[in-house]
Amino acid sequence: MKSSKVVLLRPPDPMGMVDVLSHVLPTNLGYIASYLLREGVEVEIWDYEQERFSAVEFLHKLQEASPQVVGISCMTPTIINGHHVASLVKKHFPNITTVVGGAHSSAMPEETLSEFPNFDLVVNQEGEATFLELCQRVSEGGGFEGMVGITRRDGEEFVREESRPFIPDLDDIPFPARELYHNPNRFRGHSSRGFSNSLNSTEIFTSRGCPYKCTFCAIVATFDRTVRFRSPDNVIEEVKEVKKRYDIEHIVIADDTFGLKRGRIEELCEGFGGLGLNSWNCDTRVDSVDRNILQLMKESGCTKVAFGIETGSERVIALNEKRIDLDRVRAAVRWANEAGIKNVEGNFIIGSHPDETLEDLEMTQKLIRELPLTFVSISIIVPYPGTPNFTTMKDRGDIFSEDWSNYVMFGQDPVWRTKHFEPKDLLQHQKRMNRTFYLNPRYMTRMLLRIRSLSELAYYAKMGKAFMKWTLGGSPVEPGSEMDLSDVDFQPAAITP
């Protein structure tokens, strides 16, 4: 393969650096970068979710880097900012190929190219192998006709090429190129509720995909209904690397659902325990764990488990196609507490199904009061493209805007309604249920008594301040986090492909 140069980037998040949300590293770009590096492609990762974006600084940096390809990873809320970045690239460096990937464009590739003219093409679904071939074609001056795994422009038309098969053996993908994350504080931040911002942490994926059909989940856009697993030995080797190379203290298992394969949690826990891992956390289903597994998780360093519960209504669980029951929810939360796992979180969604009623929501409130949870995440349903909920709500006329930057779960009036709730109702119920849980005096006293260090005290003080600002009506977005798009007086030198 001829030598080529690529910049991979995340655009700014419209929510900015929100203290009550989690800090997430660009692991997906790290995987693509390592896959390219192995084949001799020169790669840089620019992360504007963690660094403030200035158009002038970006353009000067782009001129200096002189890439042939700029790949932009976008979720639904960041797709508009991603296109702003692509527009700057095409205005000043029209010979650079601009590529978009991620859940949003994978769910609606033709619509993405139609709506956003400065994206040259879409990488559909899993990106590593497709992006490598794309770089090879650009380097050799070829076109994209017949290239599997992309959606491209053909004059005024759009062509979705044949889908590329998923990589069958995830062990064949090198570990993410974390050395390309250039923010000096890249591994510090709010990795998950309950962990100090001063911890060095990183995400590790032990699997890709999920076989379940929850109507609110957009993972199907990227991985269909498939699930693949890395070998436990391969995962353990990555943990060893990040501990040694980056002094990582905490691991976030970032699988969409950890523990789908029986016997695998036990193998990983044995490996984690042998490494003396300080702490780790995961998200899982209540039916993927039992009392013994949770005890093994605790003994291997697990200090937090989050369960996807969404609702306290059996009716809504069935509508969501979640395939769990509330007795198992109660048992899993109880077992986690009995095992001594420090933080047990429940994830809930206001309007998780568009037919949810006020009676269903009160059942959720009752369940939250009943469960011995350390934290709750109570979000608003977002009808992400590619989900059954998006189709249902769009067909009903309940989506009022496709300003994708407003498609966030937290902190602002949504631009959609559900059958029984107006936009303002969804936000009010979210704030009410969060206040009821977090501002309960017994809860606050219990949490204060758990604090064992100044760093923990500082963490909870910062979280509490941000929460109070939001729940009392302020904006959760940090001032100064807006995207600076000014590009006046920029005169680029030519970039030679």
C-alpha positions in Angstrom: 0.0 0.0 0.0 1.2 3.5 -0.9 1.9 5.9 2.0 -1.1 8.0 3.0 -2.0 10.4 5.8 -5.3 10.4 7.7 -6.9 12.6 10.4 -9.6 11.0 12.5 -11.6 13.3 14.7 -14.6 13.7 16.9 -16.5 17.0 16.5 -17.6 19.0 19.5 -20.6 17.7 21.5 -23.5 20.3 21.7 -23.8 19.4 25.4 -20.3 20.6 26.0 -18.3 19.3 29.0 -21.2 18.4 31.3 -20.1 17.5 34.8 -23.1 15.1 35.4 -22.4 13.1 32.3 -19.5 10.6 31.7 -16.2 11.3 30.1 -15.8 8.9 27.1 -12.6 8.5 25.2 -12.6 8.1 21.3 -12.0 4.3 21.5 -13.8 3.7 18.2 -11.3 6.0 16.5 -8.4 4.4 18.4 -9.4 1.0 16.9 -9.5 2.4 13.4 -6.2 4.2 13.9 -4.5 1.0 15.1 -5.9 -0.9 12.2 -4.5 1.7 9.8 -1.1 2.0 11.5 -0.5 -1.7 11.2 -0.8 -1.3 7.4 1.6 1.7 7.3 -1.0 4.5 7.2 0.1 7.7 9.0 -2.8 8.7 11.4 -3.6 11.5 13.8 -6.6 11.6 16.2 -8.1 15.0 17.1 -10.7 14.9 19.8 -12.9 18.0 20.0 -15.1 16.5 22.6 -12.2 17.1 25.0 -10.6 20.2 23.4 -12.3 23.5 22.5 -12.8 23.8 18.7 -11.6 27.0 17.0 -12.0 27.1 13.2 -8.8 29.1 12.6 -6.7 26.9 14.8 -8.2 23.8 13.2 -7.5 25.0 9.7 -3.9 25.9 10.5 -3.4 22.5 12.2 -5.0 20.8 9.1 -2.7 22.6 6.8 0.3 21.5 8.8 -0.9 17.9 9.0 -1.6 17.8 5.2 -3.9 14.7 5.2 -5.5 13.1 2.2 -8.5 11.9 4.2 -10.4 13.4 7.2 -12.6 10.9 8.9 -15.3 12.3 11.3 -17.1 10.1 13.8 -20.6 11.3 14.6 -23.4 10.2 16.8 -26.8 11.8 16.1 -26.3 14.9 18.4 -22.9 15.6 16.9 -23.7 15.1 13.2 -24.4 18.8 12.6 -21.1 19.9 14.2 -19.4 17.1 12.2 -20.7 18.7 9.0 -19.6 22.1 10.1 -16.1 20.7 10.4 -16.4 19.0 7.0 -17.6 22.2 5.5 -14.5 24.0 6.7 -12.3 21.3 5.2 -14.0 21.4 1.8 -14.1 25.2 1.6 -10.3 25.6 2.2 -8.9 22.2 1.2 -11.4 20.8 -1.4 -9.0 17.9 -2.5 -9.3 16.3 1.0 -11.7 13.4 1.1 -14.2 13.9 3.9 -15.7 10.7 5.4 -18.4 10.3 8.0 -19.0 7.2 10.1 -21.0 6.3 13.3 -24.4 5.3 14.3 -26.3 8.2 12.8 -24.9 7.9 9.3 -25.0 4.1 9.4 -28.8 4.3 10.2 -29.5 6.7 7.3 -26.6 6.9 4.9 -28.3 8.3 1.8 -30.2 10.8 3.9 -26.9 11.9 5.5 -25.3 12.6 2.2 -28.4 14.4 1.0 -28.7 16.6 4.1 -24.9 17.2 4.5 -23.3 18.0 1.1 -19.7 18.3 2.4 -19.4 14.7 3.5 -18.0 12.9 0.4 -19.1 9.5 1.6 -20.3 7.4 4.5 -18.5 4.4 6.0 -21.4 2.1 6.9 -21.4 0.2 10.2 -18.0 -1.3 11.3 -15.2 0.9 10.2 -11.8 -0.7 10.3 -11.6 -2.8 7.2 -13.7 -0.3 5.1 -11.6 2.7 6.1 -8.4 0.8 5.3 -9.5 0.1 1.8 -10.8 3.7 1.4 -7.3 5.0 2.3 -5.7 2.6 -0.2 -8.0 3.8 -3.0 -7.4 7.5 -2.2 -3.7 7.0 -2.1 -3.7 5.2 -5.4 -6.0 7.9 -7.0 -8.8 5.4 -7.6 -12.5 5.9 -7.3 -15.0 4.3 -4.9 -17.2 2.5 -7.3 -18.0 -1.1 -6.2 -16.3 -0.6 -2.8 -18.2 -2.6 -0.2 -19.2 -1.0 3.1 -19.8 2.6 1.9 -22.5 4.9 0.6 -21.2 7.3 -2.0 -22.3 10.1 -4.3 -22.8 9.5 -8.0 -23.6 12.9 -9.5 -26.9 13.9 -7.9 -27.7 10.4 -6.8 -26.5 8.2 -3.9 -25.3 4.7 -4.2 -25.2 2.3 -1.2 -22.7 -0.3 -2.0 -22.9 -3.9 -0.8 -22.5 -4.3 3.0 -19.1 -5.4 4.2 -19.1 -8.5 6.4 -18.2 -7.9 10.0 -14.7 -8.8 11.1 -15.2 -12.4 12.3 -12.4 -12.6 14.9 -12.1 -9.5 17.1 -8.8 -10.7 18.3 -7.4 -9.8 14.9 -7.9 -6.0 15.6 -5.0 -4.4 17.3 -5.6 -2.6 20.7 -6.8 1.0 20.3 -4.0 3.5 19.5 -4.3 5.3 22.8 -0.9 6.9 22.2 -2.6 9.2 19.7 -4.9 10.8 22.3 -2.9 13.9 22.7 -4.9 15.7 25.5 -2.4 15.5 28.4 -5.4 14.8 30.8 -6.9 12.3 28.4 -7.3 9.5 30.9 -8.6 11.6 33.7 -12.2 12.7 33.9 -15.7 11.5 34.8 -15.5 7.9 33.7 -18.7 6.8 35.4 -20.9 8.1 38.2 -19.2 7.3 41.5 -15.6 7.6 40.4 -13.3 10.5 41.2 -12.3 12.7 38.2 -8.6 12.3 39.4 -8.6 8.6 38.5 -6.7 7.4 35.4 -9.3 5.4 33.5 -9.9 4.0 30.0 -12.6 2.1 28.2 -12.2 -1.5 27.0 -14.6 -3.3 24.8 -14.7 -7.1 25.3 -17.4 -7.6 22.7 -19.3 -5.9 19.9 -23.1 -5.9 19.4 -26.2 -7.2 21.1 -28.7 -9.8 20.0 -31.7 -8.2 21.8 -34.3 -6.0 20.1 -35.0 -3.2 22.5 -37.1 -0.7 20.6 -35.2 2.3 22.0 -31.7 1.1 21.2 -29.7 2.3 18.2 -26.9 -0.3 18.3 -28.7 -2.2 15.5 -27.7 0.6 13.1 -24.0 -0.3 13.6 -23.9 -4.1 14.3 -27.4 -5.4 13.2 -28.5 -8.0 15.7 -25.1 -9.7 15.9 -22.8 -10.1 18.8 -19.1 -11.1 18.7 -16.7 -11.7 21.6 -13.0 -11.2 22.1 -11.2 -14.0 23.8 -10.6 -13.5 27.5 -6.8 -13.9 27.0 -6.9 -11.0 24.4 -8.8 -8.8 26.8 -6.4 -9.5 29.7 -3.5 -8.6 27.5 -5.0 -5.2 26.8 -5.6 -4.6 30.5 -2.0 -5.5 31.2 -0.9 -3.0 28.4 -3.0 0.0 29.7 -1.9 -0.6 33.3 1.8 -0.7 32.3 1.9 1.9 29.5 -0.6 4.5 30.8 -0.8 3.8 34.5 -4.5 3.1 34.3 -6.2 2.7 37.7 -9.8 2.1 36.6 -11.2 0.1 33.7 -14.7 0.9 32.2 -16.0 -2.2 30.4 -17.8 -0.4 27.6 -19.7 -3.3 26.1 -23.3 -2.5 25.4 -24.2 -5.5 27.5 -21.4 -7.2 29.5 -21.8 -10.9 30.2 -24.0 -12.2 27.3 -21.9 -15.4 27.0 -22.1 -17.8 29.8 -18.9 -18.6 31.5 -17.1 -15.6 30.1 -17.5 -13.3 33.0 -16.0 -15.9 35.2 -12.9 -16.2 33.0 -12.5 -12.5 32.8 -12.9 -12.1 36.6 -10.2 -14.7 37.2 -7.9 -12.7 34.9 -8.7 -9.3 36.4 -8.1 -10.7 39.9 -4.7 -12.0 38.9 -3.6 -8.6 37.6 -4.5 -6.8 40.8 -6.8 -4.4 38.9 -7.6 -1.5 41.2 -11.3 -1.2 40.1 -13.6 -1.7 37.1 -17.2 -1.2 36.2 -19.7 -2.4 33.6 -23.2 -2.2 32.3 -25.2 -5.4 32.0 -28.6 -7.0 32.0 -30.3 -8.3 35.1 -30.6 -11.7 33.5 -26.9 -11.9 32.6 -25.7 -12.2 36.2 -26.5 -14.2 39.3 -25.5 -14.2 43.0 -22.3 -16.1 42.4 -21.2 -14.1 39.3 -21.7 -10.8 41.1 -19.6 -12.2 44.0 -16.8 -13.1 41.6 -17.0 -9.6 40.0 -16.6 -8.0 43.4 -13.7 -10.1 44.3 -11.9 -9.2 41.1 -12.2 -5.5 41.6 -15.7 -4.6 40.3 -16.8 -1.5 42.2 -19.8 -0.6 40.1 -22.5 -2.4 38.1 -25.2 -0.6 36.1 -28.4 -2.4 35.1 -30.6 -1.4 32.2 -34.0 -1.4 33.7 -35.8 1.5 31.9 -39.2 1.1 33.5 -41.1 -0.3 36.4 -44.1 -1.4 34.3 -44.3 -5.0 33.1 -46.5 -3.7 30.2 -43.8 -1.3 29.0 -41.1 -3.9 29.4 -43.1 -6.1 26.9 -43.6 -3.2 24.5 -39.9 -2.5 24.6 -39.1 -6.1 23.8 -36.7 -6.0 26.7 -37.3 -9.7 27.8 -36.7 -9.2 31.5 -39.1 -9.3 34.5 -39.3 -7.1 37.6 -38.7 -10.0 40.0 -35.3 -10.5 38.3 -34.6 -6.8 38.5 -35.2 -6.9 42.3 -33.1 -10.0 42.7 -30.1 -8.7 40.6 -30.0 -5.4 42.5 -30.2 -7.2 45.9 -27.5 -9.7 44.9 -25.1 -6.9 43.8 -25.6 -5.2 47.2 -25.1 -8.5 49.1 -21.9 -9.1 47.1 -20.6 -5.8 48.4 -20.3 -4.0 45.1 -19.9 -0.4 46.1 -22.0 1.3 43.5 -25.2 -0.2 42.0 -26.9 1.9 39.4 -30.2 1.6 37.7 -30.7 3.1 34.2 -34.3 4.4 33.5 -35.9 6.2 30.5 -38.9 8.5 30.6 -41.0 7.4 27.7 -38.8 4.4 26.9 -41.8 3.3 24.7 -43.9 5.9 23.0 -47.1 4.4 24.5 -45.9 4.8 28.1 -48.6 6.4 30.3 -48.5 8.4 33.5 -49.6 5.2 35.4 -46.6 3.3 33.9 -44.3 6.2 35.0 -45.5 6.1 38.5 -44.7 2.4 38.6 -41.2 3.3 37.6 -41.0 5.9 40.4 -42.3 3.2 42.9 -39.7 0.7 41.7 -36.9 3.3 42.1 -38.0 4.0 45.7 -38.0 0.2 46.4 -34.6 -0.7 45.0 -31.4 -0.2 47.0 -29.6 1.7 44.3 -26.5 4.0 44.8 -27.2 6.0 41.6 -29.9 6.3 39.0 -29.6 7.5 35.4 -33.0 8.9 34.4 -33.0 10.1 30.8 -35.6 11.1 28.3 -36.4 8.9 25.4 -34.6 10.0 22.2 -36.0 8.6 18.9 -32.6 7.9 17.4 -32.6 7.1 13.6 -32.5 3.3 13.1 -34.6 2.5 16.2 -38.2 1.2 16.0 -39.2 4.1 18.2 -38.0 6.5 15.6 -40.1 4.8 12.9 -43.2 4.7 15.2 -42.9 8.3 16.4 -42.2 9.7 12.9 -45.1 7.8 11.4 -47.4 9.3 14.1 -46.2 12.8 13.4 -44.7 13.1 17.0 -41.3 14.3 15.9 -41.3 18.0 15.3 -37.7 18.7 14.2 -34.7 16.9 12.7 -32.3 19.4 14.2 -30.1 16.5 15.3 -28.1 18.6 17.8 -31.3 18.6 20.0 -31.4 14.8 20.1 -30.0 14.5 23.6 -31.2 12.5 26.6 -30.5 15.1 29.2 -31.2 18.7 30.2 -33.5 20.3 27.6 -37.0 20.2 26.1 -37.1 17.5 23.5 -38.3 18.3 19.9 -40.7 15.3 20.0 -43.6 14.1 22.1 -44.9 10.6 23.0 -48.5 9.5 22.9 -49.2 10.7 26.4 -46.5 13.3 27.1 -45.8 16.7 25.6 -42.1 17.7 25.3 -42.3 19.9 28.5 -43.9 17.0 30.4 -41.0 14.6 29.5 -38.4 17.1 30.9 -40.5 17.9 34.0 -40.9 14.2 34.8 -37.2 13.7 34.3 -36.3 16.5 36.7 -38.9 15.5 39.2 -37.8 11.9 39.4 -34.1 12.9 39.6 -34.9 15.3 42.4 -36.9 12.8 44.3 -34.0 10.3 44.3 -31.0 12.5 44.7 -32.4 15.2 47.1 -33.8 12.7 49.5 -32.2 13.6 52.9 -31.6 10.0 53.8 -29.8 9.4 50.5 -27.6 12.5 50.8 -26.6 11.5 54.4 -25.7 8.0 53.3 -23.6 9.3 50.4 -21.8 11.8 52.6 -20.9 9.1 55.1 -19.2 7.1 52.3 -16.7 9.8 51.4 -13.2 8.8 52.3 -10.9 11.3 50.7 -10.6 14.9 49.6 -10.7 13.9 46.0 -14.0 12.1 46.5 -15.4 15.2 48.4 -14.4 17.5 45.5 -15.9 15.1 43.0 -19.3 15.0 44.7 -19.3 18.7 45.3 -18.7 19.4 41.6 -21.4 16.9 40.7 -23.9 18.3 43.2 -23.3 21.9 42.0 -24.0 20.9 38.3 -27.0 18.8 39.3 -28.6 21.7 41.3 -28.0 24.1 38.5 -29.8 21.9 36.1 -32.6 20.8 38.3 -33.4 24.4 39.3 -33.7 25.4 35.7 -30.2 26.4 34.5 -28.5 25.0 31.4 -26.2 22.0 31.9 -23.9 23.1 29.2 -20.6 24.6 30.4 -20.1 28.2 29.3 -17.5 28.6 26.7 -18.0 25.1 25.2 -19.7 26.4 22.1 -18.1 25.7 18.7 -16.1 28.6 17.3 -16.7 28.5 13.5 -15.0 31.8 12.5 -12.5 31.4 9.8 -11.8 34.9 8.6 -8.5 35.8 6.9 -7.4 32.2 6.6 -5.3 31.8 3.4 -4.2 28.1 3.1 -1.3 26.9 1.1 -2.1 24.1 -1.3 -2.2 20.6 0.0 -0.8 18.1 -2.5 -2.5 14.8 -2.4 
